Amino acid sequence: MKRSICATLVFLVGVSMQAGCDKSGETEAPELDNEESLVGSREEVRGEDEEAALDASYGERPELPPIKEPVEKCTGKGKAKECKMVDPTPDVTAAHGARKLMGRFRWGMDVRTVMAQLEKEIEDEYAEKQASTKDAMQQDKNRDWKREQIAEIAKSHVKFETAAHHRWGVSLISHEFKDDDGEEMVWIKTATMKKFFFFKDGQLYKIAYAYGLQAWPGMTYQQILDDKFKKWFGPNPEAKFEVDPETQIKLIDYMQWNTADGDRLRAFDMTAVHGAFVISLVNGDAEDRYGSRLPTGLSHGEFTDDVNDVLGGSDICYDEQGNMIEDPEKCKAIRGDLEGEVE
């Protein structure tokens, strides 16, 4: 992949994403570096054999055209004239970003296959850890890390059934599922991100990525939208919102990118309640069948430690109102490790 940066693509290029330009004004697919990959970990490296196997099982995806060079469009005249750079093929740009975001996963995968793919990611990372050190003690620690990570995946499967007494109804993803309707989830967490895979009737159809405030310290949602998400998926998302059909009160604002693959990418600012910036990727055909699931507010109920275990890192937890707490001592108190109540 070419590594040159075009001056006219400054708005689409950052430290984490570079594009090569050819003489026809087209750019190659964006590439992410290790520090700021879309999924919060190193960039995926998959062989042609693995891609071919995925194509055979889940259908071959059409080759995407290169990303087009932006063009200037102006509106108004005189002092009212306003010009901006516009992506001529926004669905193609969004599709490149969505495929990178999705990595080795494909729509229609069952729960066992998704969990197996997650184990492959751990195996890949473990191999890198072992290759980077010759210290025997560190290699033992790496082996322990791998066992722990794989064990966590085995515990990450959730069936949304009232009989299971799950406690996700007051969580970050409370809007994403319906109980007793053939829906399931698998989740993982890293130091800065939580990833949720959603299944309907045994098939993967949606993935949500929740980035904690610590992912980009000090940055506002608008800054992250401009400096990260628009560089990943394209500079011209559609500003959308949902309103209550009865009261016509606005429930949420969000940005949406429609991809050439028929998928829909959305960005949500959920910091007010959950302390997270969220990107969701959903199969468009599936969403048309099942209906859109948008975050319109926190459900009533107690915010439980079961949910804290998933959504919070070692120094992150949630109070009963669903607010993220990043103070280690307060989190210990909430989890019952310390006596007394949190102020």
C-alpha positions in Angstrom: 0.0 0.0 0.0 1.3 3.5 -0.9 2.3 5.7 2.0 2.4 9.2 0.5 0.1 11.9 1.8 -1.8 14.2 -0.6 -2.2 17.8 0.5 -5.7 17.9 -0.8 -6.6 15.0 1.5 -5.5 16.6 4.8 -9.1 16.4 6.1 -9.1 12.7 5.4 -5.6 11.9 6.7 -4.2 11.8 10.2 -1.5 10.2 12.2 -3.6 7.0 12.4 -4.8 6.9 8.8 -2.8 7.5 5.6 -3.9 7.3 2.0 -1.8 7.0 -1.2 -2.9 9.1 -4.2 -2.5 8.2 -7.8 -2.5 10.5 -10.8 -6.2 9.9 -11.5 -7.2 11.5 -8.2 -8.1 8.3 -6.5 -6.7 7.1 -3.2 -6.1 3.7 -1.9 -7.8 2.2 1.1 -6.9 3.8 4.4 -4.4 2.2 6.7 -4.3 2.4 10.4 -1.3 2.4 12.7 -0.9 0.3 15.8 -1.5 3.1 18.3 -4.9 4.2 16.9 -6.5 1.4 15.2 -10.3 1.4 14.8 -10.7 -1.4 17.3 -8.4 -0.2 20.0 -5.6 -2.8 19.3 -3.0 -3.6 16.7 -3.9 -3.7 13.0 -5.3 -7.0 11.8 -3.0 -9.0 9.5 -4.8 -11.8 7.8 -3.6 -14.1 5.1 -5.3 -14.7 1.7 -6.2 -18.2 2.9 -8.2 -16.9 5.8 -10.0 -14.3 3.6 -10.8 -17.0 1.1 -12.3 -19.2 3.8 -14.4 -16.3 5.0 -15.6 -15.6 1.5 -16.5 -19.3 1.0 -18.5 -19.4 4.2 -20.2 -16.0 4.2 -20.1 -14.8 0.6 -17.4 -12.9 -1.3 -17.6 -9.2 -0.8 -17.2 -7.1 -4.0 -13.9 -5.3 -4.4 -14.3 -1.7 -3.4 -13.2 1.1 -5.7 -10.4 3.3 -4.5 -11.4 6.3 -2.3 -11.9 9.4 -4.5 -10.0 12.6 -4.0 -12.2 15.3 -2.4 -13.7 18.1 -4.5 -14.5 21.7 -3.5 -18.2 22.7 -3.5 -19.4 26.2 -2.9 -22.8 27.6 -2.1 -24.0 31.2 -2.1 -22.5 34.3 -3.7 -20.4 37.2 -2.6 -19.8 37.5 1.1 -22.3 34.7 1.7 -20.3 32.3 -0.4 -19.2 29.2 1.5 -16.9 26.5 0.2 -16.0 23.1 1.7 -14.3 19.9 0.6 -16.8 17.1 -0.2 -16.2 13.4 -0.6 -17.6 12.5 -4.1 -18.2 8.8 -3.1 -19.0 8.9 0.6 -20.5 5.4 0.6 -17.2 3.9 -0.7 -15.1 5.8 1.9 -17.4 4.6 4.6 -17.3 1.0 3.3 -13.5 1.0 3.4 -13.6 2.2 7.1 -16.4 -0.2 8.0 -14.5 -3.2 6.6 -11.4 -2.2 8.5 -13.5 -1.8 11.6 -15.1 -5.2 11.3 -11.8 -7.0 10.7 -12.0 -10.7 10.6 -15.7 -10.8 11.4 -18.6 -11.3 8.9 -22.3 -10.9 9.2 -24.1 -14.2 9.7 -21.4 -15.7 11.9 -22.8 -17.7 14.7 -21.8 -17.3 18.4 -19.3 -20.1 18.4 -17.5 -18.8 15.3 -17.3 -15.3 16.7 -15.8 -16.6 19.9 -13.3 -18.7 17.9 -12.3 -15.6 15.9 -11.8 -13.7 19.2 -9.5 -16.5 20.4 -7.6 -16.2 17.1 -7.0 -12.5 17.9 -5.7 -13.5 21.4 -3.4 -16.1 19.8 -2.1 -13.5 17.3 -1.4 -11.0 20.1 0.2 -13.8 22.3 2.5 -14.8 19.4 3.6 -11.1 19.1 4.2 -10.9 22.9 6.3 -14.0 22.9 8.3 -13.0 19.8 9.2 -9.6 21.4 10.9 -11.1 24.5 13.4 -13.8 25.4 12.9 -13.4 29.1 11.6 -16.7 30.6 9.6 -15.0 33.3 7.9 -12.6 30.9 7.0 -15.5 28.6 5.4 -17.3 31.5 3.4 -14.1 32.2 2.4 -14.0 28.6 1.1 -17.6 28.8 -0.9 -16.7 31.9 -2.3 -13.7 30.1 -3.4 -15.8 27.2 -5.2 -18.4 29.4 -7.0 -15.6 31.3 -8.1 -13.8 28.1 -9.5 -17.0 26.6 -11.2 -17.9 29.8 -12.9 -14.4 29.8 -14.2 -15.1 26.3 -15.8 -18.3 27.5 -17.7 -16.3 30.1 -18.7 -13.5 27.8 -21.8 -15.1 26.1 -25.1 -13.6 27.2 -28.6 -14.8 26.2 -31.2 -12.1 26.5 -33.9 -14.2 28.2 -35.8 -13.0 31.3 -35.4 -16.5 32.8 -31.6 -16.0 32.7 -32.0 -13.0 35.1 -29.4 -11.0 33.2 -28.8 -7.5 34.3 -28.1 -5.6 31.2 -31.3 -3.6 31.2 -29.6 -0.6 32.8 -26.3 -0.7 30.9 -24.7 1.1 28.0 -26.3 -1.4 25.6 -29.8 -1.6 27.2 -31.4 -0.3 24.0 -29.7 -2.9 21.8 -31.7 -6.0 22.6 -35.1 -7.5 23.2 -35.6 -10.2 25.8 -37.1 -13.6 24.8 -36.8 -12.9 21.1 -33.9 -15.1 20.0 -31.2 -12.5 20.8 -27.7 -13.0 22.2 -24.4 -11.1 22.8 -20.7 -11.7 23.1 -18.6 -9.0 24.6 -14.9 -8.2 25.2 -13.1 -5.3 26.8 -9.6 -3.7 26.5 -8.0 -0.9 28.5 -9.9 1.8 26.5 -12.7 0.1 24.6 -15.5 -2.4 25.0 -16.8 -4.3 22.0 -20.3 -5.9 21.8 -21.4 -8.5 19.2 -25.1 -8.8 18.8 -26.9 -11.9 17.3 -30.5 -12.4 16.2 -31.6 -16.0 15.6 -28.0 -17.2 16.0 -26.5 -14.8 13.4 -24.2 -11.8 13.9 -25.8 -8.6 12.6 -24.4 -5.7 14.7 -21.3 -4.7 16.5 -21.0 -1.8 18.9 -17.7 -0.2 20.0 -17.7 1.9 23.2 -14.6 4.0 23.8 -14.1 5.2 27.4 -13.0 8.8 28.1 -9.5 7.6 28.7 -9.2 6.5 25.0 -8.6 10.2 24.0 -7.9 12.1 27.2 -9.1 15.7 27.2 -10.9 15.5 23.8 -14.5 16.5 23.4 -17.0 14.5 21.4 -16.9 17.1 18.6 -13.1 16.9 18.5 -13.2 13.1 18.4 -15.8 13.2 15.6 -13.7 15.6 13.5 -10.2 14.2 14.3 -11.0 10.5 14.4 -14.4 9.2 13.2 -14.6 11.5 10.1 -11.0 10.4 9.2 -12.0 6.8 9.6 -15.3 6.8 7.8 -15.4 10.0 5.7 -15.9 13.7 6.3 -19.5 14.1 5.3 -21.7 12.0 7.6 -25.4 12.7 7.8 -26.5 14.5 11.0 -29.6 12.7 12.3 -31.8 12.6 15.4 -34.7 10.7 16.9 -37.8 12.2 18.5 -40.5 10.7 20.8 -43.4 9.9 18.5 -45.9 11.1 21.1 -44.3 14.2 22.6 -42.0 15.1 19.7 -39.2 15.7 22.2 -35.8 15.0 20.7 -34.3 11.9 22.2 -30.8 11.8 20.7 -28.6 13.3 18.0 -26.1 11.2 16.1 -24.0 11.0 12.9 -24.6 8.3 10.3 -22.5 7.0 7.4 -24.1 4.7 4.8 -21.7 2.3 3.2 -21.5 0.8 -0.3 -21.9 -2.6 1.3 -25.4 -1.6 2.7 -24.1 -1.3 6.3 -24.8 1.7 8.5 -22.2 3.3 10.8 -23.3 5.6 13.6 -21.5 7.7 16.1 -23.1 8.6 19.5 -22.0 10.8 22.3 -23.0 8.9 25.4 -20.7 10.6 27.9 -23.5 12.3 29.8 -24.9 9.0 31.1 -22.3 6.3 30.4 -19.0 8.2 29.9 -18.4 6.7 26.5 -18.1 7.6 22.8 -19.9 4.9 20.8 -19.6 3.7 17.2 -22.1 1.1 16.0 -21.9 -0.9 12.8 -25.1 -2.7 11.7 -26.1 -4.8 8.7 -28.6 -2.7 6.8 -30.8 -5.5 5.6 -31.0 -7.0 9.1 -31.9 -3.6 10.6 -34.7 -3.2 8.1 -36.1 -6.5 9.3 -35.6 -6.0 13.1 -35.9 -2.3 13.4 -33.3 0.3 14.5 -32.0 0.2 18.1 -31.0 3.6 19.1 -29.9 4.9 22.6 -32.7 7.0 23.8 -32.0 7.1 27.6 -31.1 4.9 30.6 -33.7 2.3 31.6 -34.9 2.3 35.2 -33.4 -0.1 37.7 -30.3 -0.8 39.7 -26.9 -0.5 38.0 -25.2 -3.8 39.0 -21.7 -5.0 39.6 -22.3 -7.7 36.8 -22.5 -4.8 34.3 -19.6 -3.0 36.0 -17.4 -6.1 35.4 -18.0 -5.8 31.7 -18.1 -2.1 31.1 -15.5 -1.0 33.6 -11.7 -1.6 33.7 -9.8 -2.0 36.9 -10.1 1.7 37.7 -13.4 2.3 36.1 -16.9 1.5 37.4 -20.5 2.8 37.3 -22.7 4.2 40.0 -26.4 3.4 40.3 -27.3 6.2 37.9 -25.0 4.7 35.2 -22.3 7.4 35.5 -18.8 6.3 34.8 -16.4 6.6 37.8 -12.7 6.5 37.2 -11.5 6.9 40.8 -10.0 3.6 41.9 -10.9 4.0 45.6 -14.5 4.9 44.9 -14.7 1.9 42.5 -13.4 -0.4 45.3 -16.1 1.0 47.6 -18.8 0.4 45.0 -17.6 -3.2 44.4 -17.7 -3.8 48.1 -13.9 -4.0 48.6 -14.0 -1.1 51.0 -16.3 -0.4 53.9 -18.6 2.6 53.8 -20.6 4.3 51.0 -19.4 6.3 48.1 -20.2 10.0 48.4 
